[in-house]
Amino acid sequence: MDNTKEDSAAIEKLYEYGEHLSESSDKSKNEADYVGIIAAAKGSSKAKQLAAQLIPRFFKYFPSLSAQAINAQLDLCEEDELGIRVQAIRGLPLLCKDTPEHVPKIGDVLGQLLLAEEGLERDAVAKALMSVLRQDTKASLTALFKHIENSDENIREKVLVFVRERVFPLKRELLHPEAEMERHITDLIKKSLQDVTGAEFKMFMDFLKSLTLFNDKSPPERVQELLEIVEGQADLDAIFTITDTDHIDRLMSCLNMALPFYVRGASNSKFLNYINKHLLPVFDKLPEDKKLDLLKNLAESSPYTSAQDARNLLPSILQLLKKYMPQKKTGEELNFTFVECLLFTFHQLAHKTPNTTNSLCGYKIVTGQPSDRLGEDFKELFIDFTERQGTLLTVVEDSAKATNKKLTQGMSEHNKAMSSAKTDAAKADVKAKKQSTSIGLRTCNNILALAQPLHQKVPAFFGEKKTFTLSWKENVKPAPVPAVPSTGNKRAAPTLNGSGATVVKRGRGNGLGSRQLVNRALAGLSQGTRPGGKGGWRGGRNRGRGTW
């Protein structure tokens, strides 16, 4: 009974403190009342709940008591009773509304409170954080990103989710002034990339690309900045070890992420030089799936190679091409996709520096430069190279005929299989088999189109201006040409790929995320295991946060 009276008296006293402060025109003279409110944070349950409301309300009037008031409010955020915690959390934004110097501390605390397990409490934390972000976006983001950069694993995970789901979608609202704030968040992200999973890295890169700072109209130095972020993640200054599968995975995925930047004019020199120096010499030792990833990425980036890099890379590509393009039929099955990748890469590189092929393949290309080496005898090289192409063409033509026959004659079988498939999984399997056969035919046709021009002493190399669709890329139908009344002129003949099919080059800047290659490369980035249940690609460089 006495305790009840004491509680009631304490509550009454708190209300009096609040009334005094509300009515006072010079609140600094009511410091004793505010001290009483702070002291109530250690009182009864009801007193604590009321104190959680009153401490933030009058906080700005007593700067000399700010440390005590903040500590009292934070203690209330850790109370056992949910109602007190929620009330205290809701009051946190008021502690820095008129005193921005406290934003970093409050932002830091709210980031930690994202660990809350109760739904009502989590919602209160999220709303409080958004309120603080709107008050001072720059300081709040800085506080949050410190958790991403070097915080407890569980807190870091929660902050990442919050940033991805709550902050990034509101970038247009929060990032003002735009130029200053986009640069600030870019710098924060770059600092946070020292230790990230593959999925996290992709999330950050997707966000950066969505900023005005890095849009399609941005200057070349901005595109180069994005590329350098990717290059840094790929560890291109690291010593390469063939057993470091984590680094190989990261290299392949980062090379793929870099492709759109090459299209926009950034240099692929650093990547290609690293690959030429470290990966191609040990190509046979790479896992089979990584061999394919590497060759596909090389093929797609080759149109954007400089002449100097093309000269350096051509000997390695030719040596590898000869390995998969035997001089005579051996009975062994050829890896057609490997050959397609290498032939396409060879064409693109040779187009950049055609006379380099004179000493490599025995061609007679005249540019008027000493490097033509026309006075030297490379006849044996030409014979060897053309013999290999002849063998390749024979094998590929036979395979193309068989595949085409399988496609045409197997259509009824496909339709039967599709109609008899009872589940979505079974139908998808039938569709995938047909698609695989179709891709196989496209691969054969591409090889024929690429190999045939190489038989001449002065071959015609496919360059970036010639349309060509690699087999694993989707064909994009050209826009219909408006009908024009005939004026007696002949219609221009379409470019053919050697099999009667029109060749169309797919735009490379869009839709990269839908490619099977990047899906496969990135799908595994968050499937690895490490302490805290996170995927790999963190700690791949001895940073202690697991592997890919």
Solvent accessible surface area in square Angstrom, and as a share of the most:
residue,aa,sasa,rsa
1,M,179,0.80
2,D,102,0.53
3,N,110,0.56
4,T,85,0.49
5,K,129,0.55
6,E,109,0.49
7,D,58,0.30
8,S,59,0.38
9,A,62,0.48
10,A,45,0.35
11,I,29,0.15
12,E,105,0.47
13,K,98,0.42
14,L,3,0.01
15,Y,116,0.44
16,E,72,0.32
17,Y,39,0.15
18,G,9,0.08
19,E,97,0.44
20,H,82,0.37
21,L,0,0.00
22,S,68,0.44
23,E,139,0.62
24,S,24,0.16
25,S,121,0.78
26,D,64,0.33
27,K,35,0.15
28,S,69,0.44
29,K,166,0.70
30,N,30,0.16
31,E,76,0.34
32,A,82,0.64
33,D,16,0.08
34,Y,1,0.00
35,V,64,0.37
36,G,15,0.15
37,I,0,0.00
38,I,20,0.10
39,A,64,0.49
40,A,15,0.12
41,A,7,0.06
42,K,168,0.71
43,G,36,0.35
44,S,32,0.21
45,S,50,0.32
46,K,150,0.63
47,A,2,0.02
48,K,35,0.15
49,Q,62,0.28
50,L,22,0.11
51,A,0,0.00
52,A,0,0.00
53,Q,66,0.29
54,L,8,0.04
55,I,0,0.00
56,P,6,0.04
57,R,127,0.46
58,F,7,0.03
59,F,3,0.01
60,K,91,0.39
61,Y,82,0.31
62,F,5,0.02
63,P,103,0.65
64,S,91,0.59
65,L,14,0.07
66,S,19,0.12
67,A,67,0.52
68,Q,97,0.43
69,A,0,0.00
70,I,6,0.03
71,N,83,0.43
72,A,11,0.08
73,Q,0,0.00
74,L,29,0.14
75,D,73,0.38
76,L,0,0.00
77,C,3,0.02
78,E,135,0.60
79,E,40,0.18
80,D,137,0.71
81,E,80,0.36
82,L,53,0.27
83,G,30,0.29
84,I,3,0.01
85,R,37,0.14
86,V,4,0.02
87,Q,40,0.18
88,A,0,0.00
89,I,0,0.00
90,R,135,0.49
91,G,6,0.05
92,L,0,0.00
93,P,10,0.07
94,L,82,0.41
95,L,0,0.00
96,C,2,0.01
97,K,125,0.53
98,D,79,0.41
99,T,22,0.13
100,P,80,0.50
101,E,116,0.52
102,H,31,0.14
103,V,1,0.00
104,P,66,0.41
105,K,94,0.40
106,I,0,0.00
107,G,0,0.00
108,D,48,0.25
109,V,21,0.12
110,L,0,0.00
111,G,0,0.00
112,Q,75,0.33
113,L,30,0.15
114,L,17,0.08
115,L,70,0.35
116,A,15,0.12
117,E,155,0.70
118,E,85,0.38
119,G,40,0.39
120,L,98,0.49
121,E,11,0.05
122,R,109,0.40
123,D,57,0.30
124,A,5,0.04
125,V,0,0.00
126,A,8,0.06
127,K,130,0.55
128,A,4,0.03
129,L,0,0.00
130,M,13,0.06
131,S,42,0.27
132,V,0,0.00
133,L,0,0.00
134,R,129,0.47
135,Q,66,0.29
136,D,41,0.21
137,T,17,0.10
138,K,85,0.36
139,A,22,0.17
140,S,0,0.00
141,L,0,0.00
142,T,40,0.23
143,A,6,0.05
144,L,0,0.00
145,F,4,0.01
146,K,124,0.52
147,H,12,0.05
148,I,1,0.01
149,E,66,0.30
150,N,110,0.56
151,S,23,0.15
152,D,75,0.39
153,E,39,0.18
154,N,88,0.45
155,I,21,0.11
156,R,0,0.00
157,E,68,0.31
158,K,86,0.36
159,V,0,0.00
160,L,5,0.03
161,V,47,0.27
162,F,11,0.05
163,V,0,0.00
164,R,104,0.38
165,E,98,0.44
166,R,97,0.35
167,V,3,0.02
168,F,17,0.07
169,P,89,0.56
170,L,58,0.29
171,K,38,0.16
172,R,129,0.47
173,E,87,0.39
174,L,8,0.04
175,L,6,0.03
176,H,117,0.52
177,P,85,0.53
178,E,69,0.31
179,A,77,0.60
180,E,88,0.40
181,M,6,0.02
182,E,3,0.01
183,R,70,0.26
184,H,32,0.14
185,I,1,0.00
186,T,0,0.00
187,D,60,0.31
188,L,15,0.07
189,I,0,0.00
190,K,70,0.30
191,K,115,0.49
192,S,4,0.03
193,L,9,0.05
194,Q,104,0.46
195,D,16,0.08
196,V,0,0.00
197,T,6,0.03
198,G,0,0.00
199,A,44,0.34
200,E,18,0.08
201,F,0,0.00
202,K,63,0.27
203,M,30,0.13
204,F,0,0.00
205,M,6,0.02
206,D,63,0.33
207,F,12,0.05
208,L,0,0.00
209,K,72,0.31
210,S,46,0.30
211,L,0,0.00
212,T,55,0.32
213,L,31,0.16
214,F,1,0.00
215,N,53,0.27
216,D,129,0.67
217,K,189,0.80
218,S,17,0.11
219,P,60,0.38
220,P,106,0.67
221,E,101,0.45
222,R,70,0.26
223,V,5,0.03
224,Q,57,0.25
225,E,23,0.10
226,L,0,0.00
227,L,0,0.00
228,E,94,0.42
229,I,15,0.08
230,V,0,0.00
231,E,13,0.06
232,G,45,0.43
233,Q,6,0.02
234,A,0,0.00
235,D,24,0.12
236,L,13,0.07
237,D,126,0.65
238,A,37,0.29
239,I,159,0.81
240,F,26,0.11
241,T,67,0.39
242,I,50,0.26
243,T,110,0.64
244,D,49,0.25
245,T,79,0.46
246,D,13,0.07
247,H,4,0.02
248,I,1,0.00
249,D,32,0.17
250,R,2,0.01
251,L,2,0.01
252,M,4,0.02
253,S,1,0.01
254,C,0,0.00
255,L,0,0.00
256,N,0,0.00
257,M,19,0.08
258,A,0,0.00
259,L,2,0.01
260,P,13,0.08
261,F,2,0.01
262,Y,3,0.01
263,V,57,0.33
264,R,74,0.27
265,G,66,0.63
266,A,9,0.07
267,S,59,0.38
268,N,1,0.01
269,S,31,0.20
270,K,90,0.38
271,F,0,0.00
272,L,4,0.02
273,N,65,0.34
274,Y,13,0.05
275,I,1,0.01
276,N,31,0.16
277,K,150,0.64
278,H,47,0.21
279,L,0,0.00
280,L,15,0.08
281,P,95,0.59
282,V,40,0.23
283,F,3,0.01
284,D,86,0.45
285,K,142,0.60
286,L,6,0.03
287,P,54,0.34
288,E,111,0.50
289,D,67,0.35
290,K,30,0.13
291,K,14,0.06
292,L,43,0.22
293,D,1,0.01
294,L,0,0.00
295,L,2,0.01
296,K,23,0.10
297,N,1,0.00
298,L,3,0.01
299,A,0,0.00
300,E,2,0.01
301,S,0,0.00
302,S,2,0.01
303,P,3,0.02
304,Y,58,0.22
305,T,4,0.02
306,S,58,0.37
307,A,41,0.32
308,Q,98,0.43
309,D,11,0.06
310,A,0,0.00
311,R,101,0.37
312,N,69,0.36
313,L,4,0.02
314,L,0,0.00
315,P,58,0.36
316,S,30,0.20
317,I,0,0.00
318,L,8,0.04
319,Q,139,0.62
320,L,15,0.08
321,L,0,0.00
322,K,41,0.17
323,K,109,0.46
324,Y,34,0.13
325,M,0,0.00
326,P,25,0.16
327,Q,69,0.31
328,K,151,0.64
329,K,125,0.53
330,T,86,0.50
331,G,81,0.78
332,E,138,0.62
333,E,168,0.75
334,L,26,0.13
335,N,59,0.30
336,F,39,0.16
337,T,38,0.22
338,F,7,0.03
339,V,0,0.00
340,E,0,0.00
341,C,1,0.00
342,L,1,0.01
343,L,0,0.00
344,F,5,0.02
345,T,2,0.01
346,F,0,0.00
347,H,0,0.00
348,Q,3,0.01
349,L,0,0.00
350,A,0,0.00
351,H,77,0.34
352,K,53,0.23
353,T,4,0.02
354,P,41,0.26
355,N,15,0.07
356,T,25,0.15
357,T,0,0.00
358,N,1,0.01
359,S,28,0.18
360,L,35,0.17
361,C,1,0.00
362,G,1,0.01
363,Y,3,0.01
364,K,81,0.34
365,I,16,0.08
366,V,107,0.62
367,T,62,0.36
368,G,65,0.62
369,Q,106,0.47
370,P,125,0.78
371,S,63,0.40
372,D,5,0.03
373,R,107,0.39
374,L,72,0.36
375,G,85,0.82
376,E,74,0.33
377,D,121,0.63
378,F,33,0.14
379,K,119,0.50
380,E,128,0.57
381,L,60,0.30
382,F,28,0.12
383,I,63,0.32
384,D,25,0.13
385,F,0,0.00
386,T,24,0.14
387,E,80,0.36
388,R,42,0.15
389,Q,0,0.00
390,G,27,0.26
391,T,19,0.11
392,L,0,0.00
393,L,23,0.11
394,T,61,0.36
395,V,35,0.20
396,V,0,0.00
397,E,69,0.31
398,D,76,0.39
399,S,31,0.20
400,A,10,0.08
401,K,144,0.61
402,A,64,0.50
403,T,24,0.14
404,N,71,0.36
405,K,116,0.49
406,K,134,0.57
407,L,30,0.15
408,T,88,0.51
409,Q,117,0.52
410,G,20,0.19
411,M,79,0.35
412,S,63,0.40
413,E,120,0.54
414,H,33,0.15
415,N,84,0.43
416,K,143,0.61
417,A,39,0.30
418,M,57,0.26
419,S,90,0.58
420,S,70,0.45
421,A,12,0.10
422,K,176,0.75
423,T,79,0.46
424,D,119,0.62
425,A,77,0.60
426,A,38,0.30
427,K,85,0.36
428,A,59,0.45
429,D,72,0.37
430,V,25,0.14
431,K,136,0.57
432,A,54,0.42
433,K,131,0.56
434,K,70,0.30
435,Q,93,0.41
436,S,72,0.46
437,T,23,0.14
438,S,31,0.20
439,I,46,0.23
440,G,28,0.27
441,L,30,0.15
442,R,74,0.27
443,T,5,0.03
444,C,2,0.01
445,N,20,0.10
446,N,5,0.03
447,I,0,0.00
448,L,14,0.07
449,A,7,0.05
450,L,0,0.00
451,A,0,0.00
452,Q,80,0.36
453,P,31,0.20
454,L,0,0.00
455,H,61,0.27
456,Q,111,0.49
457,K,83,0.35
458,V,94,0.54
459,P,12,0.07
460,A,55,0.43
461,F,18,0.07
462,F,25,0.10
463,G,2,0.02
464,E,66,0.30
465,K,183,0.77
466,K,93,0.39
467,T,58,0.34
468,F,7,0.03
469,T,13,0.08
470,L,7,0.04
471,S,2,0.01
472,W,47,0.16
473,K,13,0.05
474,E,116,0.52
475,N,83,0.43
476,V,72,0.42
477,K,182,0.77
478,P,94,0.59
479,A,84,0.65
480,P,127,0.80
481,V,129,0.74
482,P,106,0.67
483,A,106,0.82
484,V,118,0.68
485,P,111,0.70
486,S,110,0.71
487,T,106,0.62
488,G,70,0.68
489,N,127,0.65
490,K,195,0.82
491,R,227,0.83
492,A,90,0.70
493,A,93,0.72
494,P,85,0.54
495,T,73,0.42
496,L,95,0.47
497,N,15,0.08
498,G,42,0.41
499,S,50,0.32
500,G,57,0.54
501,A,44,0.34
502,T,73,0.43
503,V,11,0.06
504,V,31,0.18
505,K,57,0.24
506,R,34,0.12
507,G,56,0.54
508,R,25,0.09
509,G,44,0.42
510,N,126,0.64
511,G,42,0.40
512,L,27,0.13
513,G,44,0.42
514,S,73,0.47
515,R,14,0.05
516,Q,126,0.56
517,L,6,0.03
518,V,5,0.03
519,N,75,0.39
520,R,104,0.38
521,A,12,0.10
522,L,19,0.09
523,A,51,0.40
524,G,34,0.33
525,L,2,0.01
526,S,62,0.40
527,Q,132,0.58
528,G,23,0.23
529,T,121,0.70
530,R,18,0.07
531,P,108,0.68
532,G,59,0.57
533,G,72,0.69
534,K,15,0.06
535,G,8,0.07
536,G,0,0.00
537,W,2,0.01
538,R,1,0.00
539,G,12,0.11
540,G,17,0.17
541,R,48,0.17
542,N,153,0.78
543,R,86,0.31
544,G,73,0.71
545,R,46,0.17
546,G,24,0.23
547,T,82,0.48
548,W,39,0.14
